């Protein structure tokens, strides 16, 4: 009798995830992800307007920009595992609510302090939404072939969101005030909340043992310290600065304590045994390396386009759009490529293609070569998204269904850490290659050369102050030094990408689809009951 009941329950669970509604669920999840991705970049173009209106200090302005990704990255594991415990749909809906409220607070902020608090709350909401979207997707699509297609669409939407942010922000600033970049979130959240409540299924982990509150707080505080330290390094702060070293050391100690605590607990917050699976640990490493190469390159590419070629911010955004379109194409074609080539060849080929694109871009110089840039950005976007798609899909497929939230949080945390480390590492390489080119410029005092060696933008300011032949010589030398630094940085990135290709050889050769775990979603009647309780 009990066997019959268990079999019937399993059939109901499969039926709940097998209907056409799972594609509607995917649409709702993608809209959620789009909002979070857009909000990560939409403020960048509004910084001058915010500065003019609120008059923040230098440190306040830094926190206005950085507090959202910093808080979001710190809380991913906390809310990812909390979703496994109390319900991923419930955490997602709470995230919608908080995101909408925080958006209104940010739009109406009348001081820098209020805006910082609002951006921090947006980061909390984003941390609730991001892992929930990926973990629900893992549950709704139990068949790996369909799940691969869903992840491809999900990753394409993420690429769109990152590119749309600055363009949307620029459009809104031309017609409205800077707060409109936040207000746009509210109507979308007002639609997403009831739609998500009606359509999204609830799912949880196995619920064994108590939720490790202390471990969750240790992970959050540790990640906050590490990400803060990495961001300070990326912004050019000295490695020996106390405000840089202290967060890194404290964060590392807390994360080491978190790992030790999880290994000792009978019911850990994050099952570290997942890292013993080569496919899972390799996928996480590939995500870190891919983001490490991408974000630093995007930052340097934006500076090259604006400061060396003299393009406007809007023209710069348009030049980077081919990268986004290529990434979208790779995401949509990813499922077919994964079935045909398998995770190992797909991720390895993605890394190699990206490395080739990076080496190709070393031909860029002081003059605008649109064809070369277009070719390089298209190959870069396609190769990188191929890598990220294969890594994310392999990581999720290797994680047990009951650990979907924790696995998604680990993937997103790896993404954020890779991005932060990339800015710090490649920025350091860029500065080391750029600064020596400004020593000994004829007619330029040593103090002026030292100031110009901080950045190309500062070099232009010093050159304008000097004027005459000395200013022109400094400006010319700074451009040449920046292009040289760009080439060195591209070659270092290519080396990191080839290291990722070697790492990817540990991934499975073929996409294993024959054994699909039963999806842990409620039966239709159970789902209706669960909607009442949230």
C-alpha positions in Angstrom: 0.0 0.0 0.0 2.8 2.4 0.9 4.6 1.5 -2.3 1.6 2.4 -4.3 1.2 5.7 -2.5 4.9 6.5 -3.1 4.6 5.7 -6.8 1.5 7.8 -7.1 3.2 10.7 -5.4 6.1 10.4 -7.7 3.8 10.4 -10.8 2.1 13.5 -9.4 5.4 15.3 -9.0 6.4 14.4 -12.5 3.1 15.6 -13.8 3.4 19.0 -12.0 6.7 19.6 -13.9 5.8 18.1 -17.2 3.0 20.4 -18.4 3.4 23.2 -20.8 3.2 25.6 -17.9 6.9 25.1 -17.2 7.7 27.3 -20.2 5.5 30.0 -18.7 7.4 29.6 -15.4 10.6 30.1 -17.4 9.2 33.4 -18.8 8.4 34.6 -15.2 11.9 33.6 -14.0 13.6 35.3 -16.9 11.7 38.6 -16.2 12.9 38.3 -12.6 16.5 37.8 -13.7 16.2 40.7 -16.3 15.3 43.1 -13.6 18.2 42.2 -11.3 20.7 42.2 -14.2 19.5 45.6 -15.5 19.6 47.2 -12.0 23.3 46.1 -11.6 24.3 48.4 -14.5 21.5 51.0 -15.0 23.0 53.4 -12.4 26.3 53.7 -14.1 25.2 56.4 -16.6 23.2 58.2 -13.9 26.2 58.8 -11.6 26.9 62.4 -12.9 23.2 63.3 -12.4 23.1 61.8 -8.9 26.4 63.6 -8.1 25.0 67.0 -9.2 21.7 66.5 -7.4 22.7 64.9 -4.1 26.3 66.2 -3.8 27.7 63.0 -2.2 31.3 62.8 -1.0 33.8 60.6 -2.7 33.3 57.7 -0.3 29.5 58.1 -0.4 29.5 58.0 -4.2 31.7 54.9 -4.2 29.2 53.2 -1.8 26.2 54.3 -4.0 27.7 52.4 -6.9 29.2 49.4 -5.2 26.8 48.6 -2.3 24.3 46.8 -4.5 26.7 44.2 -6.0 28.5 44.0 -2.7 25.4 43.2 -0.6 24.0 40.9 -3.3 27.1 38.8 -3.6 27.4 38.5 0.2 23.9 37.2 0.7 23.6 34.7 -2.2 24.5 31.7 -0.1 22.3 32.8 2.8 19.2 33.2 0.7 19.9 30.3 -1.6 20.1 27.9 1.3 17.1 29.6 3.0 15.1 28.9 -0.1 16.0 25.2 0.1 14.7 25.3 3.7 11.5 27.4 3.6 10.6 27.3 -0.1 12.3 28.8 -3.1 9.1 30.4 -4.4 8.4 32.0 -1.1 11.9 33.6 -1.0 11.5 34.7 -4.6 8.2 36.5 -3.9 9.6 38.1 -0.8 12.5 39.3 -3.0 10.0 40.8 -5.5 8.4 42.7 -2.7 11.6 44.0 -1.2 13.0 44.9 -4.6 9.9 47.0 -5.4 9.9 48.8 -2.1 13.6 49.5 -2.3 13.2 50.8 -5.9 10.7 53.4 -4.7 12.9 54.4 -1.8 15.9 54.9 -4.2 13.9 56.9 -6.7 12.7 59.3 -4.0 16.0 59.5 -2.1 16.8 63.1 -1.1 20.2 62.4 0.3 23.2 60.2 -0.4 22.7 58.2 2.8 19.1 57.3 1.9 20.2 56.2 -1.6 22.9 54.0 -0.1 20.4 52.3 2.2 18.0 51.9 -0.7 20.7 50.4 -2.9 21.7 48.0 -0.1 18.1 46.9 0.2 18.0 46.3 -3.6 21.1 44.1 -3.1 19.2 42.1 -0.5 16.2 41.7 -2.8 18.5 40.7 -5.7 20.2 38.1 -3.5 16.8 36.6 -2.8 15.8 36.6 -6.5 18.9 35.4 -8.3 19.5 31.9 -6.8 15.8 31.3 -6.5 15.3 31.7 -10.3 18.0 29.2 -11.1 17.0 26.7 -8.4 13.3 26.8 -9.4 14.4 26.3 -13.0 16.4 23.2 -11.9 13.2 21.8 -10.3 10.8 22.6 -13.1 12.9 21.1 -15.8 13.8 17.6 -14.6 14.8 16.4 -18.1 18.3 17.5 -18.8 17.8 18.2 -22.5 14.9 20.6 -21.7 16.8 22.1 -18.8 19.8 22.8 -21.0 17.5 24.8 -23.4 15.9 26.6 -20.4 19.4 27.5 -19.0 20.4 28.8 -22.4 17.4 31.1 -22.5 18.1 32.2 -18.9 21.7 33.0 -19.7 20.8 34.9 -22.9 18.4 37.0 -20.8 21.2 37.7 -18.3 23.4 39.0 -21.2 20.6 41.2 -22.4 20.0 42.7 -19.0 23.7 43.6 -18.5 23.7 45.4 -21.9 20.3 47.0 -21.6 21.0 48.7 -18.3 23.2 51.5 -19.5 21.1 52.0 -22.7 17.9 52.2 -20.6 19.5 54.5 -18.1 20.7 56.8 -20.9 17.2 56.9 -22.4 15.5 57.7 -19.1 18.0 60.4 -18.2 17.3 62.2 -21.5 13.6 62.4 -20.7 13.3 62.2 -16.9 15.2 62.7 -13.7 17.8 60.2 -12.4 15.2 58.5 -10.0 13.4 57.2 -13.1 16.1 54.5 -13.5 14.7 53.0 -10.3 11.0 53.7 -10.8 10.9 51.5 -13.9 11.3 48.5 -11.6 8.0 49.1 -9.7 5.4 48.4 -12.4 7.3 45.3 -13.4 7.4 44.1 -9.9 3.7 44.8 -9.4 3.0 42.5 -12.4 5.6 39.8 -11.4 4.4 39.4 -7.8 0.8 38.3 -8.6 1.9 36.4 -11.7 4.6 34.6 -9.8 2.2 33.8 -6.9 -0.2 32.2 -9.3 2.1 30.4 -11.7 5.3 29.5 -9.9 5.4 26.1 -8.1 6.8 25.8 -4.6 9.8 23.5 -4.0 12.0 22.8 -1.1 15.0 20.6 -0.1 14.6 17.5 2.1 14.2 19.7 5.3 16.4 17.5 7.4 17.9 19.1 10.5 17.8 22.7 11.6 18.9 25.6 9.3 22.4 26.7 10.3 21.8 30.4 11.1 25.3 30.9 12.5 26.8 29.3 9.4 24.7 31.5 7.1 25.8 34.6 8.9 29.4 33.5 8.8 29.2 33.0 5.0 27.5 36.4 4.5 30.0 38.3 6.6 33.0 36.4 5.1 31.9 37.0 1.5 31.2 40.7 2.4 34.8 41.1 3.6 36.4 39.3 0.7 34.3 41.0 -2.0 34.9 44.4 -0.3 38.6 43.8 -0.2 38.7 42.7 -3.8 36.7 45.7 -5.0 39.0 48.1 -3.2 42.0 46.4 -5.0 40.1 46.8 -8.2 39.6 50.5 -7.6 43.3 51.0 -7.3 43.7 51.0 -3.6 47.1 50.0 -2.2 47.6 46.3 -1.4 49.1 47.4 2.0 46.2 49.6 2.9 44.5 48.6 6.2 41.1 49.2 4.8 41.9 46.7 2.0 43.9 44.0 4.0 41.6 43.9 7.0 38.3 43.0 5.1 40.2 40.4 3.1 41.8 38.8 6.2 38.6 38.8 8.3 36.6 37.6 5.3 39.0 34.8 4.6 39.1 33.7 8.3 35.3 33.7 8.4 35.0 31.7 5.2 37.6 29.2 6.5 35.6 28.9 9.7 32.4 28.4 7.7 33.9 25.5 5.7 35.2 23.9 8.8 31.8 24.2 10.5 30.0 22.7 7.5 32.3 19.7 7.4 31.5 19.0 11.1 27.7 19.4 11.0 25.4 16.4 10.4 23.1 18.6 8.3 25.3 21.3 6.8 24.0 24.5 5.2 26.0 23.7 2.0 26.9 20.2 1.3 30.6 20.5 0.5 30.7 17.0 -0.8 29.4 18.5 -4.0 32.9 19.9 -4.6 34.2 16.3 -4.5 32.4 15.8 -7.8 34.9 16.8 -10.5 32.1 18.2 -12.8 30.8 20.4 -10.0 34.1 21.8 -8.8 35.4 22.2 -12.3 32.3 24.1 -13.4 32.6 26.5 -10.5 36.3 27.1 -11.4 35.4 27.7 -15.0 32.8 30.3 -14.0 35.3 32.1 -11.9 38.0 32.1 -14.7 35.5 33.1 -17.4 34.2 36.1 -15.4 37.7 37.0 -14.3 38.7 37.5 -18.0 35.4 39.1 -19.1 34.7 41.9 -16.6 38.3 43.3 -16.5 38.3 43.3 -20.3 35.0 45.1 -20.6 36.2 47.8 -18.2 39.4 48.3 -20.1 37.6 48.2 -23.5 35.2 50.9 -22.4 38.1 53.1 -21.4 39.8 52.4 -24.7 36.7 53.3 -26.7 36.1 56.5 -24.8 39.6 57.8 -24.0 41.7 56.6 -26.9 39.2 56.6 -29.7 37.1 59.5 -28.3 33.7 57.9 -28.5 30.8 59.1 -26.4 29.2 56.8 -23.7 26.3 56.0 -26.0 28.6 55.2 -28.9 30.7 53.0 -26.6 27.6 51.1 -25.5 26.6 50.6 -29.1 30.1 49.3 -30.0 29.8 46.7 -27.2 26.3 45.6 -28.3 27.7 42.9 -30.8 29.3 41.2 -27.8 25.8 41.0 -26.2 24.1 39.8 -29.3 26.7 37.1 -29.8 26.3 36.0 -26.2 22.5 35.8 -26.7 23.0 33.6 -29.8 25.3 31.3 -27.9 22.8 31.0 -25.1 20.0 30.1 -27.4 22.2 27.6 -29.3 23.8 26.2 -26.2 21.4 23.3 -25.6 22.0 21.9 -29.1 25.8 22.3 -28.8 25.8 20.6 -25.4 23.9 17.6 -26.7 26.2 17.3 -29.8 29.6 18.0 -28.3 29.2 17.3 -24.5 30.3 19.5 -21.6 34.0 18.9 -22.0 34.4 19.9 -25.6 31.9 22.7 -25.4 33.4 24.5 -22.4 37.0 23.8 -23.7 36.1 25.1 -27.1 34.4 28.2 -25.6 37.5 29.1 -23.7 39.7 28.6 -26.7 37.5 30.7 -29.0 37.5 33.4 -26.4 41.3 33.3 -26.1 41.5 33.6 -29.9 39.2 36.6 -29.8 41.3 38.2 -27.1 44.5 37.7 -29.1 42.8 39.0 -32.2 42.0 42.2 -30.3 45.7 42.9 -29.6 45.8 44.3 -33.2 43.8 47.3 -32.0 45.8 50.5 -31.9 45.4 54.3 -31.7 43.1 54.4 -34.7 39.5 53.1 -35.0 39.3 49.7 -36.7 35.6 49.0 -36.6 35.8 45.7 -38.6 38.5 44.2 -36.4 36.6 45.3 -33.2 33.3 43.9 -34.5 34.9 40.5 -35.3 36.7 40.3 -32.0 33.7 41.3 -29.9 31.4 38.8 -31.7 33.9 35.9 -31.2 34.4 37.1 -27.6 30.7 37.2 -26.7 29.9 33.8 -28.4 32.9 32.0 -26.9 32.4 33.4 -23.4 28.7 32.6 -23.3 29.4 29.1 -24.6 31.8 28.6 -21.7 29.4 30.0 -19.0 26.4 28.1 -20.4 28.2 24.8 -20.3 29.7 25.4 -16.9 26.3 26.5 -15.3 24.5 23.6 -16.9 27.0 21.0 -15.7 27.1 22.5 -12.2 23.3 22.4 -11.8 23.0 19.0 -13.2 25.7 17.6 -10.8 24.0 19.1 -7.7 21.3 17.1 -5.9 17.8 18.5 -6.4 17.4 19.2 -2.6 20.6 21.3 -2.8 19.5 23.3 -5.9 19.3 26.6 -4.0 22.7 26.2 -2.5 24.2 25.1 -5.8 22.7 28.1 -7.6 24.0 30.4 -4.9 27.5 28.9 -5.2 27.4 29.5 -9.0 26.2 33.1 -8.6 28.8 33.8 -5.9 31.5 32.4 -8.1 30.3 34.7 -10.9 30.5 37.7 -8.6 33.8 36.8 -7.1 35.3 36.2 -10.6 34.1 39.6 -11.7 35.6 41.3 -8.7 38.9 39.5 -8.9 39.1 40.2 -12.7 38.8 43.9 -12.2 41.5 43.8 -9.5 43.9 41.5 -11.3 43.6 42.9 -14.8 43.5 46.4 -13.5 46.8 45.8 -11.7 48.3 44.3 -14.9 47.1 47.3 -16.9 48.6 49.8 -14.5 51.9 47.9 -14.3 52.2 48.0 -18.1 50.9 51.6 -18.5 52.7 53.6 -15.9 56.4 53.0 -17.1 55.5 54.5 -20.5 55.1 57.9 -19.0 58.5 58.2 -17.3 60.9 60.5 -19.1 58.5 62.3 -21.4 60.4 65.3 -22.8 59.5 68.6 -21.1 57.2 66.9 -18.5 58.2 67.2 -14.8 58.6 64.0 -12.8 55.7 64.9 -10.5 53.4 65.4 -13.5 54.5 62.1 -15.0 53.8 60.3 -11.7 50.3 61.8 -11.5 49.6 60.9 -15.2 50.7 57.3 -14.4 47.6 56.7 -12.3 45.2 56.5 -15.2 44.7 57.7 -18.8 41.9 60.1 -17.7 44.2 61.7 -15.1 47.0 61.9 -17.8 44.7 63.9 -20.0 43.9 66.3 -17.1 47.6 66.8 -16.4 48.3 67.3 -20.1 45.6 70.0 -20.3 47.2 71.8 -17.3 50.6 71.7 -18.8 49.5 72.9 -22.3 51.9 73.5 -25.2 54.3 71.0 -26.6 54.8 69.3 -23.2 51.1 68.7 -22.8 50.8 67.4 -26.3 53.8 65.1 -25.8 52.3 63.8 -22.5 48.9 63.1 -24.1 50.6 61.3 -27.0 52.7 59.2 -24.7 49.7 58.4 -22.5 47.7 57.1 -25.4 50.6 54.9 -26.6 51.2 53.6 -23.1 47.5 52.8 -22.6 47.4 50.9 -25.9 50.6 49.0 -24.8 49.0 48.2 -21.5 45.8 47.0 -23.3 47.9 44.6 -25.4 49.7 43.2 -22.3 46.4 42.8 -20.4 44.8 41.0 -23.4 47.7 38.5 -23.5 47.4 37.9 -19.8 43.7 37.3 -20.2 44.3 34.9 -23.1 46.6 32.9 -20.8 44.0 32.7 -18.1 41.4 31.6 -20.7 43.7 28.8 -21.9 44.2 27.7 -18.3 40.4 27.5 -18.2 40.4 25.3 -21.3 42.8 22.9 -19.6 40.7 22.9 -16.5 37.6 22.1 -18.6 39.2 18.8 -19.6 38.0 17.4 -16.2 34.3 17.8 -17.2 32.3 14.8 -18.5 32.8 13.9 -22.1 29.1 13.4 -22.9 25.9 14.9 -21.6 24.3 12.2 -19.5 20.5 12.4 -20.0 19.3 8.8 -19.5 18.7 9.1 -15.7 16.4 12.1 -14.9 15.6 12.6 -11.2 11.9 13.1 -10.4 11.1 16.7 -10.0 10.2 17.8 -6.5 7.2 19.9 -7.3 3.9 19.7 -5.6 1.0 17.9 -7.3 -1.6 20.3 -8.8 -3.8 20.1 -5.7 -0.8 20.5 -3.3 0.4 23.5 -5.4 -3.0 25.2 -5.0 -2.8 24.7 -1.3 0.7 26.0 -1.0 -0.3 29.2 -2.7 -2.6 30.0 0.2 0.1 29.6 2.7 2.5 32.2 1.2 
